[in-house]
Amino acid sequence: MEQADDLQAIRDGVAAVCRDFDDAYWSDCDSQARFPAEFHKAMADGGWLGVTVPESYGGAGLGVEAAATVMHEAARHGGAMAAASSIHINMFGPHALVVHGSDAQKQNWLPRLVSGEDQVCFAVTEPDAGLDTSNIKTSAQKTKGGYVINGRKIWTSTAQIAGKIVILARTTAREACAKPTDGMSLFYTDLDRTKVEVQRIDKHGRAAVDSNLVFFDNVFVPEAHLIGDEGRGFHYLLDSLNPERILIAVEAIAIGQDALERAARYAREREVFGRPIGQNQAIQHPLAECWANLEAAHLMAQKAARLYDAGQPCGAEANAAKLLGARAGHSACQQALLTHGGMGYAKEYQIERLLREVMICRLAPVSEQLILSYIAEKVLDQPKSY
């Protein structure tokens, strides 16, 4: 577990970077659907992209609690999910490579991710598989010197600007495997747009960080770009699932806290009928409840992170943190908009953007229903429902 002073130093350092990017910057990125390249570079220059990467490969070698502290601070200063998603994959995406990659792979690839020279996208989800990852259809057929990949992926973030891509593909057909989760392999390779088609998805929020459909049509990947052992890709991904849930939780919480601070300030300043609207309990009580829910969710996320860093089981806590954090963040943004009244609907006050951005945290990377099913089964010893 990181020391309190160390975590405060991280908060202060990330906040110093974030203060150089004001609301106008994030509004422009949103309205122009433009990747926040300047913010990404500033975070890389500050050394924040390699928080969880071992020191021997240019990182800081810290744990998930430190990564969560970085992501919480990054999302709290107006950047919301645009800021968080521009660097999010650096915190958990390379984990399979760190743990299962060869020394040569790590030496070649990790320092470039830490420095920001390379950006990577993550191609796992498929249109017809959804959360049933074992049912993916993208295939990697063995050939001389490597593999030929065919298939399609959806919701691949940053594929418009990334130069590298992590791909989960079937190297053995599902029906030929002892378990549905066997027979999938992970590849880290170049994203060559002359061979891979990338189609941007127009979406509700977080326009600054692209989401995409990605099509692979007889794309050759060298054997040296296979991570670990063939057929073990899904199991390697499991190492990243709990950290990702924790990071999404703190990002949602941070956006909610940002919105809550804006609402509280507005309630102090806005006068109606000769008094500040914040003097009315109808305004005070919902905001106070949002604060309590955000703080409680943050404690669950911290507990999950500390369990993970201590090598203890944390599946229930990580999932609960994601559920509670996303709900608390979304509720706070919604209440902040209502507190602003009609002005909450105006882009000038930023709240409508925060509300649009926080919504994704309730949808991804796992649904609330699957979280509840997991907790019912693993914690409450109920029969599996799916």
Sequence and secondary structure as in RCSB ss.txt:
>XXXX:A:sequence
MEQADDLQAIRDGVAAVCRDFDDAYWSDCDSQARFPAEFHKAMADGGWLGVTVPESYGGAGLGVEAAATVMHEAA
RHGGAMAAASSIHINMFGPHALVVHGSDAQKQNWLPRLVSGEDQVCFAVTEPDAGLDTSNIKTSAQKTKGGYVIN
GRKIWTSTAQIAGKIVILARTTAREACAKPTDGMSLFYTDLDRTKVEVQRIDKHGRAAVDSNLVFFDNVFVPEAH
LIGDEGRGFHYLLDSLNPERILIAVEAIAIGQDALERAARYAREREVFGRPIGQNQAIQHPLAECWANLEAAHLM
AQKAARLYDAGQPCGAEANAAKLLGARAGHSACQQALLTHGGMGYAKEYQIERLLREVMICRLAPVSEQLILSYI
AEKVLDQPKSY
>XXXX:A:secstr
   HHHHHHHHHHHHHHHTTS HHHHHHHHHTT   HHHHHHHHHTTGGGTTS GGGTS    HHHHHHHHHHHH
TTTTHHHHHHHHHHHHHTTHHHHHHS HHHHHHHHHHHHHTS  EEEE   TTTTT GGG   EEEEETTEEEEE
EEE S TTTTT SEEEEEEESS GGGSSSTTSSEEEEEEE  TTTEEEEE   SS TTS  EEEEEEEEEEEGGG
EESSTTBHHHHHHHHHHHHHHHHHHHHHHHHHHHHHHHHHHHHH EETTEEGGGSHHHHHHHHHHHHHHHHHHHH
HHHHHHHHHTT   HHHHHHHHHHHHHHHHHHHHHHHHHHGGGGGSGGGSHHHHHHHHTHHHHSSS HHHHHHHH
HHHTT      
